[in-house]
Amino acid sequence: MCRYIEEVNALGEREQQVYGVLTDYDLSSWTKDLKTDYTRTSQQRTGTPPYMAQELLKGTSTTHLYRHDVESLFYIMLLTCGRHTFGHAKEGAGKETTRQMVMREGGLPYEDWFKASSYTVLGSIKGTFFADIQDIDVSPSFKDFRGWLLKLRNAFSRGFTAKQHHAQAQCFLLEEDQTETLEGTSTPATFDEETLGGYVNYSTVVEPTRSLAGELKGLVIRYDHLNTPTPSLSTLSGTTRTDA
């Protein structure tokens, strides 16, 4: 698991097509080790605050999970599409003008994410962003990303809501010493933290790409989980370990 996903670490690599590449694995860890060898909050809370998962910022999650990295990817897309546009600039005298990504002019959206006074405050701001289903502010240059961002935001919002409802139901059962909820249906004893109750996983990120339009239509999926067997880590690292 990377555990350090931010804008400067998500790069593009051009072969015959452009591919996304994650760099800087200094803080990466095996998921199994995260649950046994990293016991302090500071060891789980890695990254740059605006791109960090809200639960890690607030300290309400004791383990860095796969979905926390997915949440960081969402923030990269959101902040890039919301705070940037494309402009043209010359790299030097006599050189051709090139198309470059630049900051938008005027007031930038999500500016409070970069100015929050503490991790906890920023975590609360992000929690409100999901709870209130706030609008997605995207610059015209990145309008084709809006649908993708909305689907990712909604998946997280539903997952956080499901987690809250589960916790409330558990408290009710504990206080009332009952075995059923008010609706008369049994409440699961555990909640799937890894996927926020099944709302956030690899498919959450990949599936929306199949219906992208505009310049993003036909976006290449390097690992298509529907048509490609899950890769063995022995292929990547020369080991047989499969808990990453």
Disulfide bonds with the S-S distance in Angstrom:
none
